[in-house]
Amino acid sequence: MKKELSAKQREELLRALKVRFEHHMNRHQELEWSKVQERLEANPEKLWSLREMEATGGEPDVVGQDKKTGEYLFFDCSAETPKGRVSVCYDREGLESRKEHPPKTSAMDMAAAMGVELLTEEQYSELQKLGEFDQKTSSWVKAPLEIRKLGGALYGERRYGRIFVGHNGAQSYYAARGFRSVLRV
């Protein structure tokens, strides 16, 4: 699959990202759009991944910068879990273990195809400090290996004004559960 954007697609995406960046300055108070854009333009494959995040309803935005690497961190900042990524089980193993009514794909497979990663539990917590997300939906988060080895997976949601991380079997899937991703640029 071609992982390049046309000039028009690139321009439209950068415009949308800039508008979102300027509209939500609380997410990245210390950062300047011109430097973010410079990094994006130098990494066209990352622009392709950001377009995938956008196209599936993630509303990606810059939420910080890695102090060690200088990479900008983009999280899905849609109010609810991205609509284009729901009804997926956690990973391929969970998908293959379903005997009846398997979903089309898994969160981990879809994220890999998009060139992104699922948010970790810690990153999900950081996202929730920036706003109120997943008040009606839930999002798979990257499960620690020890939980995954036992057949489990984790999801996060906000209910009753609190952040919850819960567990399910990795083979489960729901119309109101998708996944949120992170992209490092």
VENRACOR-V203756 format. One record per pair of residues at least 12 apart in sequence whose ideal C-beta (glycine too) atoms are under 10 Angstrom apart, sorted by the first residue. I is the first residue (numbers start at 0). J is the second residue. If there is no record, write none. Layout:
i = (I:I)
j = (J:J)
This chain:
i = (0:0:1:2:2:2:2:2:2:2:2:2:2:3:3:3:3:4:4:4:4:4:4:8:8:8:9:9:9:9:9:9:11:11:12:12:12:12:12:12:12:12:12:13:13:13:13:13:13:13:15:15:15:15:15:16:16:16:16:16:16:16:16:16:16:16:16:16:17:17:17:17:19:19:19:19:19:19:20:20:20:20:20:22:23:23:23:23:23:23:23:25:25:26:26:26:26:26:26:26:26:26:26:27:27:27:27:27:27:27:27:29:29:30:30:30:30:30:32:34:34:34:35:35:35:35:35:38:38:38:38:38:38:39:39:39:39:41:42:42:42:42:42:44:44:45:45:45:45:45:45:45:45:46:46:47:47:48:48:48:48:48:48:48:48:48:48:49:49:49:49:49:49:50:51:51:51:51:51:51:51:51:51:51:52:52:52:52:52:52:52:52:52:52:52:52:52:52:52:52:53:53:53:53:54:54:54:55:55:55:55:55:55:55:55:55:55:55:55:56:56:56:56:56:56:56:56:56:56:57:57:57:57:57:57:57:57:57:57:57:57:57:57:57:57:57:58:58:58:58:58:58:59:59:59:59:59:59:59:59:59:59:59:60:60:60:60:60:60:60:61:61:61:61:61:62:62:62:62:62:62:62:62:62:63:63:63:64:64:65:68:69:70:70:70:71:71:71:72:72:72:72:72:72:73:73:73:73:73:73:74:74:74:74:74:74:74:74:74:74:74:74:75:75:75:75:75:75:75:75:75:75:75:76:76:76:76:76:77:77:77:77:77:77:78:78:78:78:78:78:78:79:79:79:79:79:79:79:79:79:79:80:80:80:80:80:80:80:80:80:80:80:80:80:80:80:80:81:81:81:81:81:81:82:82:83:83:84:84:84:84:84:84:84:84:84:84:84:84:85:85:85:85:85:85:85:85:85:85:85:85:86:86:86:86:86:86:86:86:86:87:87:87:87:87:87:87:87:87:87:87:87:87:87:87:88:88:88:88:88:88:88:88:88:88:88:88:88:88:88:88:88:88:89:89:89:89:89:89:89:89:89:89:89:89:89:89:89:89:89:89:89:89:89:89:89:90:90:90:90:90:90:90:90:90:90:90:90:90:91:91:91:91:91:91:92:92:92:92:92:92:92:93:93:93:93:93:93:93:93:93:93:93:93:93:94:94:94:94:94:94:95:96:96:96:96:97:97:97:97:97:98:100:101:101:102:102:102:102:103:104:105:105:105:105:105:105:106:106:106:106:106:106:106:106:106:106:106:106:106:107:107:107:107:107:107:107:109:109:109:110:110:110:110:110:110:110:113:113:114:114:115:115:115:115:115:115:116:116:116:116:116:116:117:117:117:117:117:117:117:117:117:117:117:118:118:118:118:118:118:118:118:118:119:119:119:119:119:119:120:120:120:120:120:120:120:120:121:121:122:122:122:122:122:122:123:123:123:123:123:123:123:123:123:123:123:123:124:124:124:124:125:126:126:126:126:126:126:127:127:127:127:127:128:130:131:131:131:132:132:132:132:132:133:133:133:133:133:133:133:133:133:133:133:134:134:134:134:134:135:135:135:135:136:136:136:136:136:136:136:136:137:137:137:137:137:137:137:137:137:137:137:137:137:137:138:138:138:138:138:138:138:138:138:138:139:139:139:139:139:139:139:139:139:139:139:139:140:140:140:140:140:140:140:141:141:141:141:142:142:142:142:146:146:147:149:149:149:150:150:150:150:151:151:151:151:151:152:152:152:152:152:152:152:153:153:153:153:154:154:154:154:154:154:154:155:156:156)
j = (47:112:47:43:44:45:46:47:48:50:51:113:114:43:44:46:47:43:44:46:47:49:50:46:47:50:39:40:43:46:47:50:50:53:39:46:47:49:50:52:53:54:59:32:35:36:39:40:46:49:49:50:53:58:59:32:35:36:39:46:49:50:53:58:59:60:61:73:32:33:35:36:53:58:59:60:61:76:32:35:36:60:61:60:58:60:61:62:76:129:130:129:130:60:61:62:63:74:76:126:128:129:130:60:61:62:63:64:71:72:129:63:64:61:62:63:64:71:61:64:69:71:61:64:71:73:184:61:64:69:70:71:184:61:71:73:184:184:70:71:182:183:184:114:184:70:71:73:114:115:182:183:184:182:184:113:114:73:110:112:113:114:115:180:182:183:184:73:113:114:115:182:184:113:83:84:109:110:112:113:114:115:180:182:73:74:75:76:77:81:83:84:110:113:114:115:179:180:181:182:75:77:81:83:81:83:113:75:77:81:82:83:84:85:109:113:177:178:180:75:77:79:80:81:82:83:84:85:177:73:74:75:76:77:80:81:82:83:84:113:115:177:178:179:180:182:74:75:76:77:78:81:73:74:75:76:77:81:115:179:180:181:182:72:73:74:75:76:77:129:73:74:76:182:184:74:75:76:122:125:126:128:129:181:122:125:129:183:184:183:183:184:182:183:184:182:183:184:122:125:181:182:183:184:115:180:181:182:183:184:115:118:122:123:125:126:129:132:179:180:181:182:115:118:126:132:138:177:178:179:180:181:182:126:129:130:132:179:132:133:136:138:177:179:130:131:132:133:134:135:136:132:133:134:135:136:137:138:156:175:177:132:133:135:136:137:138:139:154:155:156:173:175:176:177:178:179:136:138:177:178:179:180:136:177:109:177:104:106:109:110:113:138:139:176:177:178:179:180:102:106:136:137:138:172:173:174:175:176:177:178:102:103:104:172:173:174:175:176:177:102:103:104:105:106:107:108:109:110:139:172:173:176:177:178:101:102:103:104:105:106:107:108:139:152:167:168:169:170:171:172:173:176:105:106:107:108:117:139:140:141:142:147:150:151:152:153:154:167:168:169:170:171:172:176:178:105:106:107:108:110:111:117:139:142:147:152:169:170:104:105:107:108:111:169:105:107:147:150:152:169:170:105:106:107:147:150:151:152:167:168:169:170:171:172:106:107:108:169:170:172:170:150:168:169:170:168:169:170:171:172:170:172:170:172:170:171:172:173:172:172:139:152:169:170:172:178:138:139:140:141:152:154:169:172:176:177:178:179:180:139:141:142:147:152:169:178:177:178:180:139:141:178:179:180:181:182:180:182:180:182:178:179:180:181:182:183:141:178:180:181:182:183:138:139:140:141:142:152:153:178:179:180:181:138:139:140:141:155:178:179:180:181:140:141:142:143:153:181:140:141:142:143:153:154:155:164:140:141:140:141:155:179:180:181:138:139:140:141:153:154:155:156:162:164:179:181:140:155:162:164:181:138:140:155:162:179:181:155:156:157:161:162:162:157:157:160:162:155:156:157:162:179:154:155:156:157:158:162:163:175:176:177:179:156:157:158:159:160:156:157:158:175:154:156:157:173:174:175:176:177:154:155:156:157:158:163:164:165:167:173:175:176:177:178:153:154:155:156:175:176:177:178:179:180:152:153:154:155:167:169:171:172:176:177:178:179:152:153:154:155:164:178:179:153:178:180:181:154:166:167:169:166:169:169:166:168:169:167:168:169:170:166:167:168:169:171:165:166:167:168:169:170:171:165:166:167:169:166:167:171:173:176:177:178:179:175:176)
